[in-house]
């Protein structure tokens, strides 16, 4: 059986632990999204820009 107490210090500690775990989880997700976004468009480019041919014509 689990012990049920109404000690505010224990509740505050639980809340702080839970918030820390959630922050860590969110940070890991953000780092993973950043890595995915950084490498998403690294393929070879189809064109070199707005090159209209030889210069001076």
DSSP file (Angstrom, degrees, kcal/mol; ACC not computed):
  #  RESIDUE AA STRUCTURE BP1 BP2  ACC     N-H-->O    O-->H-N    N-H-->O    O-->H-N    TCO  KAPPA ALPHA  PHI   PSI    X-CA   Y-CA   Z-CA
    1    1 A X              0   0    0      0, 0.0     2,-0.3     0, 0.0     0, 0.0   0.000 360.0 360.0 360.0 150.3    0.0    0.0    0.0
    2    2 A X        -     0   0    0      1,-0.0     2,-0.5     2,-0.0     0, 0.0  -0.686 360.0-117.9 -96.0 151.7    1.1    3.5   -0.6
    3    3 A X        -     0   0    0     -2,-0.3     2,-0.6     2,-0.0    -1,-0.0  -0.758  23.4-156.2 -89.8 126.6    1.2    6.1    2.1
    4    4 A X        +     0   0    0     -2,-0.5     2,-0.3     2,-0.0    -1,-0.0  -0.908  21.3 166.2-105.7 118.5   -1.1    9.1    1.6
    5    5 A X        -     0   0    0     -2,-0.6    -2,-0.0     2,-0.1     0, 0.0  -0.925  37.0-146.0-128.6 157.4    0.0   12.3    3.3
    6    6 A X        +     0   0    0     -2,-0.3     2,-0.5     4,-0.0    -2,-0.0  -0.048  47.3 145.2-107.8  29.4   -1.1   15.9    3.0
    7    7 A X     >  -     0   0    0      1,-0.2     4,-1.9     2,-0.0     3,-0.3  -0.569  43.0-150.5 -71.3 118.4    2.3   17.3    3.7
    8    8 A X  H  > S+     0   0    0     -2,-0.5     4,-2.4     1,-0.2     5,-0.2   0.810  94.0  58.1 -63.2 -29.1    2.7   20.4    1.6
    9    9 A X  H  > S+     0   0    0      2,-0.2     4,-2.3     1,-0.2    -1,-0.2   0.913 107.0  47.0 -66.5 -41.3    6.5   19.9    1.4
   10   10 A X  H  > S+     0   0    0     -3,-0.3     4,-2.4     2,-0.2    -2,-0.2   0.910 113.1  48.9 -66.1 -41.0    6.1   16.5   -0.2
   11   11 A X  H  X S+     0   0    0     -4,-1.9     4,-2.5     2,-0.2    -2,-0.2   0.908 111.5  49.6 -64.4 -41.8    3.5   17.8   -2.6
   12   12 A X  H  X S+     0   0    0     -4,-2.4     4,-2.3     2,-0.2    -1,-0.2   0.894 110.7  50.0 -64.7 -39.5    5.8   20.7   -3.6
   13   13 A X  H  X S+     0   0    0     -4,-2.3     4,-2.4     2,-0.2    -2,-0.2   0.908 110.5  49.9 -65.6 -41.7    8.7   18.4   -4.1
   14   14 A X  H  X S+     0   0    0     -4,-2.4     4,-2.6     2,-0.2    -2,-0.2   0.927 111.4  48.9 -60.7 -45.5    6.6   16.1   -6.3
   15   15 A X  H  X S+     0   0    0     -4,-2.5     4,-2.4     1,-0.2    -2,-0.2   0.900 111.4  49.2 -62.2 -41.5    5.4   19.1   -8.4
   16   16 A X  H  X S+     0   0    0     -4,-2.3     4,-2.2     2,-0.2    -1,-0.2   0.902 111.8  48.9 -65.4 -41.2    9.0   20.3   -8.7
   17   17 A X  H  X S+     0   0    0     -4,-2.4     4,-2.4     2,-0.2    -2,-0.2   0.921 112.1  48.5 -62.3 -45.0   10.2   16.9   -9.8
   18   18 A X  H  X S+     0   0    0     -4,-2.6     4,-2.3     1,-0.2    -2,-0.2   0.901 111.3  49.8 -64.3 -41.5    7.4   16.6  -12.4
   19   19 A X  H  X S+     0   0    0     -4,-2.4     4,-2.4     2,-0.2    -1,-0.2   0.893 110.3  50.9 -64.8 -39.2    8.1   20.1  -13.7
   20   20 A X  H  X S+     0   0    0     -4,-2.2     4,-2.3     2,-0.2    -2,-0.2   0.920 110.6  48.5 -64.2 -43.9   11.8   19.2  -14.1
   21   21 A X  H  X S+     0   0    0     -4,-2.4     4,-2.3     1,-0.2    -2,-0.2   0.903 112.3  48.8 -62.9 -41.0   11.0   16.0  -16.0
   22   22 A X  H  X S+     0   0    0     -4,-2.3     4,-2.6     2,-0.2    -2,-0.2   0.899 110.7  50.5 -66.7 -40.1    8.6   17.9  -18.3
   23   23 A X  H  X S+     0   0    0     -4,-2.4     4,-2.3     2,-0.2    -2,-0.2   0.911 111.1  48.6 -63.9 -42.1   11.2   20.6  -19.0
   24   24 A X  H  X S+     0   0    0     -4,-2.3     4,-2.4     2,-0.2    -2,-0.2   0.916 111.9  49.4 -62.9 -43.5   13.8   17.9  -19.8
   25   25 A X  H  X S+     0   0    0     -4,-2.3     4,-2.2     1,-0.2    -2,-0.2   0.916 111.8  48.1 -62.6 -44.1   11.4   16.2  -22.1
   26   26 A X  H  X S+     0   0    0     -4,-2.6     4,-2.4     2,-0.2    -1,-0.2   0.883 111.0  51.1 -65.0 -38.5   10.5   19.4  -23.9
   27   27 A X  H  X S+     0   0    0     -4,-2.3     4,-2.5     2,-0.2    -2,-0.2   0.912 110.1  49.0 -65.8 -42.2   14.2   20.3  -24.3
   28   28 A X  H  X S+     0   0    0     -4,-2.4     4,-2.3     1,-0.2    -2,-0.2   0.908 111.9  49.1 -63.8 -40.8   15.0   16.9  -25.8
   29   29 A X  H  X S+     0   0    0     -4,-2.2     4,-2.5     2,-0.2    -2,-0.2   0.914 111.2  49.7 -64.0 -42.6   12.1   17.2  -28.2
   30   30 A X  H  X S+     0   0    0     -4,-2.4     4,-2.3     1,-0.2    -2,-0.2   0.902 110.9  49.5 -64.1 -41.2   13.2   20.8  -29.2
   31   31 A X  H  X S+     0   0    0     -4,-2.5     4,-2.2     2,-0.2    -1,-0.2   0.905 111.5  49.0 -64.4 -40.7   16.8   19.6  -29.8
   32   32 A X  H  X S+     0   0    0     -4,-2.3     4,-2.3     1,-0.2    -2,-0.2   0.913 111.6  49.1 -64.9 -42.4   15.5   16.7  -31.9
   33   33 A X  H  X S+     0   0    0     -4,-2.5     4,-2.6     1,-0.2    -1,-0.2   0.884 109.9  52.3 -64.0 -38.2   13.3   19.0  -34.0
   34   34 A X  H  X S+     0   0    0     -4,-2.3     4,-2.2     2,-0.2    -2,-0.2   0.917 109.9  47.8 -64.8 -43.1   16.2   21.4  -34.5
   35   35 A X  H  X S+     0   0    0     -4,-2.2     4,-1.5     2,-0.2    -2,-0.2   0.923 113.2  48.4 -63.8 -43.9   18.4   18.7  -35.8
   36   36 A X  H  X S+     0   0    0     -4,-2.3     4,-0.7     1,-0.2     3,-0.2   0.924 113.4  47.3 -62.2 -43.9   15.7   17.4  -38.1
   37   37 A X  H  < S+     0   0    0     -4,-2.6     4,-0.4     1,-0.2     3,-0.4   0.846 108.4  55.5 -66.4 -34.0   15.0   20.9  -39.4
   38   38 A X  H  < S+     0   0    0     -4,-2.2    -1,-0.2     1,-0.2     3,-0.2   0.841 117.2  33.9 -68.6 -33.1   18.7   21.6  -39.9
   39   39 A X  H >< S+     0   0    0     -4,-1.5     3,-1.0    -3,-0.2    -1,-0.2   0.365  91.2  95.4-105.1   4.2   19.3   18.6  -42.2
   40   40 A X  T 3< S+     0   0    0     -4,-0.7     3,-0.2    -3,-0.4    -1,-0.2   0.878  92.2  34.4 -66.2 -38.3   15.9   18.5  -43.9
   41   41 A X  T 3  S+     0   0    0     -4,-0.4    -1,-0.2    -3,-0.2    -2,-0.1  -0.167  78.0 116.0-113.3  38.8   17.0   20.5  -47.0
   42   42 A X    <   +     0   0    0     -3,-1.0    -1,-0.2     2,-0.0     3,-0.1   0.314  46.3 115.8 -89.7  10.1   20.5   19.4  -47.5
   43   43 A X  S    S-     0   0    0     -3,-0.2     2,-0.1     1,-0.2    -2,-0.0  -0.199  81.1 -73.8 -74.3 170.1   19.9   17.7  -50.9
   44   44 A X        -     0   0    0      1,-0.1     2,-0.2     2,-0.0    -1,-0.2  -0.385  54.6-115.0 -64.6 139.5   21.4   18.8  -54.1
   45   45 A X        -     0   0    0      1,-0.1    -1,-0.1    -3,-0.1     3,-0.1  -0.486   9.4-142.8 -78.6 146.6   19.9   22.1  -55.5
   46   46 A X  S    S+     0   0    0     -2,-0.2     2,-0.3     1,-0.1    -1,-0.1   0.797  81.7  13.4 -77.0 -29.9   17.9   22.0  -58.7
   47   47 A X        -     0   0    0      1,-0.0    -1,-0.1     3,-0.0     3,-0.1  -0.919  64.8-127.8-144.4 166.7   19.2   25.4  -59.9
   48   48 A X        -     0   0    0      1,-0.3     2,-0.3    -2,-0.3    -1,-0.0   0.281  65.6 -92.0-101.5   9.9   21.8   28.0  -59.0
   49   49 A X  S    S-     0   0    0      2,-0.1     2,-1.1     1,-0.1    -1,-0.3  -0.861  78.5 -19.4 117.9-152.7   19.5   31.0  -58.7
   50   50 A X  S    S+     0   0    0     -2,-0.3     2,-0.6    -3,-0.1    -1,-0.1  -0.365  74.4 156.5 -94.2  55.0   18.3   33.6  -61.2
   51   51 A X        -     0   0    0     -2,-1.1     3,-0.1     1,-0.1    -2,-0.1  -0.722  18.5-177.2 -84.2 120.4   21.1   33.1  -63.8
   52   52 A X        -     0   0    0     -2,-0.6     2,-0.3     1,-0.4    -1,-0.1   0.221  49.3 -86.8-105.2  14.7   19.9   34.3  -67.1
   53   53 A X  S    S-     0   0    0      4,-0.0    -1,-0.4     0, 0.0     4,-0.0  -0.732  80.7  -1.1 117.1-166.3   22.9   33.4  -69.2
   54   54 A X  S >  S-     0   0    0     -2,-0.3     3,-0.6     1,-0.1     2,-0.1  -0.246  74.1-114.0 -62.0 146.3   26.1   35.1  -70.2
   55   55 A X  T 3  S+     0   0    0      1,-0.2    -1,-0.1     2,-0.1     0, 0.0  -0.414  90.1  40.6 -78.2 155.3   26.7   38.6  -68.8
   56   56 A X  T 3         0   0    0     -2,-0.1    -1,-0.2     1,-0.0    -2,-0.1   0.554 360.0 360.0  89.4   8.9   26.9   41.6  -71.0
   57   57 A X    <         0   0    0     -3,-0.6    -2,-0.1    -4,-0.0    -3,-0.0   0.432 360.0 360.0-108.4 360.0   24.1   40.9  -73.4
